[in-house]
Amino acid sequence: MTNFSLRPARETDFPSIRELIHEGQINPMGLDWRRFVVAVDPHGEVIGCGQIRPHGKEILELASLVVHPGYR
């Protein structure tokens, strides 16, 4: 099993997030890097991501989940 860690996305991660979203054939409309959590390998490369979208005051939706095929 590959080691990875999760962290909040940074603005510099947005190109990697956008590429993963495209590869996963997920609708790219309305992407906001500030709502993403990313999975990174030991070298800091983004290998997966997920978006946490707010809906009202107390409801959060886990959306736009995608993992690089080599890490599934």
mmCIF file of the C-alpha atoms, coordinates in Angstrom:
data_MODEL
# 
_entry.id   MODEL 
# 
loop_
_atom_site.group_PDB 
_atom_site.id 
_atom_site.type_symbol 
_atom_site.label_atom_id 
_atom_site.label_alt_id 
_atom_site.label_comp_id 
_atom_site.label_asym_id 
_atom_site.label_entity_id 
_atom_site.label_seq_id 
_atom_site.pdbx_PDB_ins_code 
_atom_site.Cartn_x 
_atom_site.Cartn_y 
_atom_site.Cartn_z 
_atom_site.occupancy 
_atom_site.B_iso_or_equiv 
_atom_site.pdbx_formal_charge 
_atom_site.auth_seq_id 
_atom_site.auth_comp_id 
_atom_site.auth_asym_id 
_atom_site.auth_atom_id 
_atom_site.pdbx_PDB_model_num 
ATOM 1  C CA . MET A 1 1  ? 0.000   0.000  0.000   1.00 0.00 ? 1  MET A CA 1 
ATOM 2  C CA . THR A 1 2  ? 1.304   3.436  -0.934  1.00 0.00 ? 2  THR A CA 1 
ATOM 3  C CA . ASN A 1 3  ? 1.876   5.940  1.844   1.00 0.00 ? 3  ASN A CA 1 
ATOM 4  C CA . PHE A 1 4  ? -0.055  9.164  1.506   1.00 0.00 ? 4  PHE A CA 1 
ATOM 5  C CA . SER A 1 5  ? -1.337  12.005 3.626   1.00 0.00 ? 5  SER A CA 1 
ATOM 6  C CA . LEU A 1 6  ? -4.363  14.277 3.474   1.00 0.00 ? 6  LEU A CA 1 
ATOM 7  C CA . ARG A 1 7  ? -4.253  18.045 3.755   1.00 0.00 ? 7  ARG A CA 1 
ATOM 8  C CA . PRO A 1 8  ? -6.284  21.096 2.752   1.00 0.00 ? 8  PRO A CA 1 
ATOM 9  C CA . ALA A 1 9  ? -5.593  22.136 -0.823  1.00 0.00 ? 9  ALA A CA 1 
ATOM 10 C CA . ARG A 1 10 ? -3.351  25.083 -1.570  1.00 0.00 ? 10 ARG A CA 1 
ATOM 11 C CA . GLU A 1 11 ? -3.736  27.470 -4.473  1.00 0.00 ? 11 GLU A CA 1 
ATOM 12 C CA . THR A 1 12 ? -0.645  25.875 -6.058  1.00 0.00 ? 12 THR A CA 1 
ATOM 13 C CA . ASP A 1 13 ? -2.527  22.525 -6.112  1.00 0.00 ? 13 ASP A CA 1 
ATOM 14 C CA . PHE A 1 14 ? -5.249  23.836 -8.410  1.00 0.00 ? 14 PHE A CA 1 
ATOM 15 C CA . PRO A 1 15 ? -3.627  22.696 -11.693 1.00 0.00 ? 15 PRO A CA 1 
ATOM 16 C CA . SER A 1 16 ? -3.295  19.157 -10.292 1.00 0.00 ? 16 SER A CA 1 
ATOM 17 C CA . ILE A 1 17 ? -6.883  19.209 -9.009  1.00 0.00 ? 17 ILE A CA 1 
ATOM 18 C CA . ARG A 1 18 ? -8.163  20.424 -12.383 1.00 0.00 ? 18 ARG A CA 1 
ATOM 19 C CA . GLU A 1 19 ? -6.200  17.686 -14.182 1.00 0.00 ? 19 GLU A CA 1 
ATOM 20 C CA . LEU A 1 20 ? -7.588  14.965 -11.888 1.00 0.00 ? 20 LEU A CA 1 
ATOM 21 C CA . ILE A 1 21 ? -11.137 16.297 -12.329 1.00 0.00 ? 21 ILE A CA 1 
ATOM 22 C CA . HIS A 1 22 ? -10.669 16.193 -16.113 1.00 0.00 ? 22 HIS A CA 1 
ATOM 23 C CA . GLU A 1 23 ? -9.226  12.642 -16.028 1.00 0.00 ? 23 GLU A CA 1 
ATOM 24 C CA . GLY A 1 24 ? -12.119 11.515 -13.834 1.00 0.00 ? 24 GLY A CA 1 
ATOM 25 C CA . GLN A 1 25 ? -14.633 13.030 -16.293 1.00 0.00 ? 25 GLN A CA 1 
ATOM 26 C CA . ILE A 1 26 ? -16.213 15.093 -13.516 1.00 0.00 ? 26 ILE A CA 1 
ATOM 27 C CA . ASN A 1 27 ? -18.009 18.338 -14.316 1.00 0.00 ? 27 ASN A CA 1 
ATOM 28 C CA . PRO A 1 28 ? -15.349 21.051 -13.884 1.00 0.00 ? 28 PRO A CA 1 
ATOM 29 C CA . MET A 1 29 ? -17.817 23.922 -13.437 1.00 0.00 ? 29 MET A CA 1 
ATOM 30 C CA . GLY A 1 30 ? -17.632 25.793 -10.159 1.00 0.00 ? 30 GLY A CA 1 
ATOM 31 C CA . LEU A 1 31 ? -14.340 24.333 -8.921  1.00 0.00 ? 31 LEU A CA 1 
ATOM 32 C CA . ASP A 1 32 ? -12.896 26.268 -6.000  1.00 0.00 ? 32 ASP A CA 1 
ATOM 33 C CA . TRP A 1 33 ? -9.541  24.966 -4.759  1.00 0.00 ? 33 TRP A CA 1 
ATOM 34 C CA . ARG A 1 34 ? -10.319 26.334 -1.267  1.00 0.00 ? 34 ARG A CA 1 
ATOM 35 C CA . ARG A 1 35 ? -13.012 23.662 -0.805  1.00 0.00 ? 35 ARG A CA 1 
ATOM 36 C CA . PHE A 1 36 ? -10.725 20.731 -1.649  1.00 0.00 ? 36 PHE A CA 1 
ATOM 37 C CA . VAL A 1 37 ? -8.795  18.255 0.438   1.00 0.00 ? 37 VAL A CA 1 
ATOM 38 C CA . VAL A 1 38 ? -5.934  16.565 -1.389  1.00 0.00 ? 38 VAL A CA 1 
ATOM 39 C CA . ALA A 1 39 ? -4.119  13.278 -0.946  1.00 0.00 ? 39 ALA A CA 1 
ATOM 40 C CA . VAL A 1 40 ? -0.391  13.635 -1.526  1.00 0.00 ? 40 VAL A CA 1 
ATOM 41 C CA . ASP A 1 41 ? 2.332   11.017 -1.870  1.00 0.00 ? 41 ASP A CA 1 
ATOM 42 C CA . PRO A 1 42 ? 5.556   11.185 0.210   1.00 0.00 ? 42 PRO A CA 1 
ATOM 43 C CA . HIS A 1 43 ? 7.043   13.547 -2.409  1.00 0.00 ? 43 HIS A CA 1 
ATOM 44 C CA . GLY A 1 44 ? 4.158   16.009 -2.109  1.00 0.00 ? 44 GLY A CA 1 
ATOM 45 C CA . GLU A 1 45 ? 2.561   15.103 -5.452  1.00 0.00 ? 45 GLU A CA 1 
ATOM 46 C CA . VAL A 1 46 ? -1.243  15.298 -5.533  1.00 0.00 ? 46 VAL A CA 1 
ATOM 47 C CA . ILE A 1 47 ? -2.618  11.795 -6.122  1.00 0.00 ? 47 ILE A CA 1 
ATOM 48 C CA . GLY A 1 48 ? -6.274  12.380 -5.271  1.00 0.00 ? 48 GLY A CA 1 
ATOM 49 C CA . CYS A 1 49 ? -8.761  15.003 -4.207  1.00 0.00 ? 49 CYS A CA 1 
ATOM 50 C CA . GLY A 1 50 ? -12.233 15.579 -2.868  1.00 0.00 ? 50 GLY A CA 1 
ATOM 51 C CA . GLN A 1 51 ? -14.360 18.681 -2.559  1.00 0.00 ? 51 GLN A CA 1 
ATOM 52 C CA . ILE A 1 52 ? -16.366 19.632 0.522   1.00 0.00 ? 52 ILE A CA 1 
ATOM 53 C CA . ARG A 1 53 ? -19.225 21.833 -0.637  1.00 0.00 ? 53 ARG A CA 1 
ATOM 54 C CA . PRO A 1 54 ? -21.374 23.773 1.834   1.00 0.00 ? 54 PRO A CA 1 
ATOM 55 C CA . HIS A 1 55 ? -25.164 23.653 1.494   1.00 0.00 ? 55 HIS A CA 1 
ATOM 56 C CA . GLY A 1 56 ? -26.658 25.901 4.102   1.00 0.00 ? 56 GLY A CA 1 
ATOM 57 C CA . LYS A 1 57 ? -25.346 26.424 7.610   1.00 0.00 ? 57 LYS A CA 1 
ATOM 58 C CA . GLU A 1 58 ? -24.899 22.832 8.771   1.00 0.00 ? 58 GLU A CA 1 
ATOM 59 C CA . ILE A 1 59 ? -24.859 20.673 5.648   1.00 0.00 ? 59 ILE A CA 1 
ATOM 60 C CA . LEU A 1 60 ? -21.677 19.693 3.808   1.00 0.00 ? 60 LEU A CA 1 
ATOM 61 C CA . GLU A 1 61 ? -21.518 17.590 0.656   1.00 0.00 ? 61 GLU A CA 1 
ATOM 62 C CA . LEU A 1 62 ? -18.523 15.398 -0.174  1.00 0.00 ? 62 LEU A CA 1 
ATOM 63 C CA . ALA A 1 63 ? -18.163 15.758 -3.942  1.00 0.00 ? 63 ALA A CA 1 
ATOM 64 C CA . SER A 1 64 ? -15.745 15.577 -6.859  1.00 0.00 ? 64 SER A CA 1 
ATOM 65 C CA . LEU A 1 65 ? -13.852 12.591 -5.490  1.00 0.00 ? 65 LEU A CA 1 
ATOM 66 C CA . VAL A 1 66 ? -11.124 11.339 -7.788  1.00 0.00 ? 66 VAL A CA 1 
ATOM 67 C CA . VAL A 1 67 ? -7.910  9.335  -7.346  1.00 0.00 ? 67 VAL A CA 1 
ATOM 68 C CA . HIS A 1 68 ? -5.114  8.997  -9.878  1.00 0.00 ? 68 HIS A CA 1 
ATOM 69 C CA . PRO A 1 69 ? -5.503  5.530  -11.509 1.00 0.00 ? 69 PRO A CA 1 
ATOM 70 C CA . GLY A 1 70 ? -2.038  4.423  -10.430 1.00 0.00 ? 70 GLY A CA 1 
ATOM 71 C CA . TYR A 1 71 ? -2.988  4.849  -6.760  1.00 0.00 ? 71 TYR A CA 1 
ATOM 72 C CA . ARG A 1 72 ? -6.405  3.165  -6.714  1.00 0.00 ? 72 ARG A CA 1 
# 
